[in-house]
Amino acid sequence: MRAGADRASGADPGPARLDPAAVERYSRQLVLREVGERGQLRLRAASVAIVGCGALGSPAALYLAAAGVGRLTLIDDDAVSLDNLPRQPLHDEGALGAGKAQSAARRLSLLNGAVQCRALRRRLVPDNAGALLAGHDCIVDGSDNFPTKFLVNDVALALGVPAVIGGVLAFRGQVLVVAPGGPCYRCLFGEPPPVGRVGSCRTAGVLGALAGIIGSLQAMEALKLLLGIGRPLAGRVQEYEALSGRWRQVPFPRAAGCPACGGHSR
Ligand SMILES: [Zn+2]
């Protein structure tokens, strides 16, 4: 079995079988040979940290909660604003002004009351990242800035927890998985670009549907990791260009001397 649900965080795993309501709820995924009751119990025992409850975190969190992942830690220090709503369907008009993490927890608990949501109105920074991300089976990065993505990469490698990192800008999106041992985000991109060198969604714009695609892909990769099925997007970056409708997958090696994953080969 893969690291994933087995490493999980020591919480009560619950009954060894699914109850009739869970069998009904998850019936379409239970019939998948790769999931089944055993996989569903793994999801129920699993915990995922979601960094950023915005454009990428919205679809990622919705699909992970809907699929029955037992515990979600929602990390975001921002509040819901009107200009979030076109691309952050986790939030609604009733949540304007509320913390995004709290708004996310409220919505996800309505979607699936069995999911334990922990809402943290915190910004992930080097001083708290190790403590906030430890104890999870997977980390989903839905942040909107390079320093946070590099931080998630470095801390995930240090903790030995896989991370699914996504990004969107204008009409382009990408996803990669950083598995323990690398190759990693830093192998691909080197150092965070100087502030202002690369545009942000605020200046370059983005359509919500693109973030929906990329965030959903992140949820799918996280589910694969938790279930121990398929081949994760590790050492490969999946790119999507919406205007042409083209998908492209680019393999990349571990960078020689990478300071984040170089010393963790296994
Ligand atoms: Zn690396």
Boltz pocket constraint, residues with backbone or C-beta under 6 A from the ligand:
constraints:
  - pocket:
      binder: B
      contacts: [[A, 182], [A, 183], [A, 184], [A, 185], [A, 186], [A, 187], [A, 188], [A, 254], [A, 255], [A, 258], [A, 259], [A, 260], [A, 261], [A, 262]]
      max_distance: 6.0
